[in-house]
């Protein structure tokens, strides 16, 4: 079930995806769930966003090691 997130000053799509979903890879899913804010690059505080349900097993294996977070 999707949940809500209130932004903090300076949040960006990739940062929110990383903090809330575990990977910036899910940034597109996050943007698609919040079309009214699609043009926002840097958020002000207290913008209410929907954090969609994502398949956490779908992170790509082709990411470079420093992006994978698994130390490999």
NUDOMI-600780 format. One line per 3 residues: their letters; for each residue x, y, z of C-alpha. Coordinates in steps of 0.001 Angstrom, whole numbers, plus 524288, in hexadecimal, padded with zeros to 5 digits. Layout:
BEGIN
a> X,Y,Z; ... .
This chain:
BEGIN
xxx> 80000,80000,80000; 805A5,80D43,7FC3F; 80941,81696,80729 .
xxx> 80ADB,82543,80831; 81755,82D01,80A0D; 818F1,83B4B,80DD1 .
xxx> 824F1,84106,8074B; 82F8E,84862,80E52; 835E9,85480,8089A .
xxx> 83FAC,85063,7FE3D; 83A2D,842D8,7FB61; 83BD4,83E20,7ED67 .
xxx> 8352D,832D6,7E677; 8410E,82A0C,7E715; 8438B,82D10,7F566 .
xxx> 83564,82A2C,7F90E; 835B3,81D73,7F14A; 84237,81984,7F83D .
xxx> 83D57,81D29,805D4; 82FBA,8176E,80468; 83197,80C16,7FAEF .
xxx> 83FD2,80888,7FCBB; 844B9,80C33,7EF3C; 844B3,817F9,7E64E .
xxx> 84160,80E05,7DBAF; 83310,80FA9,7DFDC; 832FA,81E42,7DCFE .
xxx> 82AAB,81C54,7D0B8; 82073,814AB,7D866; 82023,81FA0,7E258 .
xxx> 81E70,82A28,7D7F2; 813CE,82247,7D11A; 80C59,8213F,7DDF9 .
xxx> 80CD1,83022,7DFA7; 80A17,83633,7D24B; 80624,84367,7D7F6 .
xxx> 8143A,8454C,7DC87; 81AEE,83FE1,7D062; 82181,84CE8,7CD42 .
xxx> 82713,84EB0,7DAFB; 835BC,84CF5,7DBFE; 83863,85111,7EA11 .
xxx> 82D20,85058,7F395; 8296D,85A17,7FE0F; 82553,854D6,80B4A .
xxx> 81847,84E11,80DB1; 81457,84A2A,7FFF0; 80C16,83DEC,8014C .
xxx> 8105B,8330A,7F827; 80B70,8254B,7F612; 815BE,81ABF,7F7C6 .
xxx> 81161,80FBC,7EEC6; 812BE,80151,7F133; 81E3B,7FC3C,7E941 .
xxx> 82438,7EF00,7E6EF; 830A7,7F04C,7EECC; 83684,7E46D,7E80A .
xxx> 836DF,7EBFA,7DB34; 84313,7F413,7DDB4; 84C27,7F22D,7D218 .
xxx> 85865,7E9FB,7D361; 85F0F,7F29F,7C966; 860F8,7FDCB,7D2F7 .
xxx> 86F12,8010A,7D61D; 873C5,7FC17,7E35F; 872EC,80948,7EA26 .
xxx> 86481,80A2C,7E652; 860A2,7FC4C,7EA59; 862AA,7FE41,7F8DB .
xxx> 866B0,7F019,7FAAC; 8755E,7F275,7FA98; 877E7,7EA02,7EE99 .
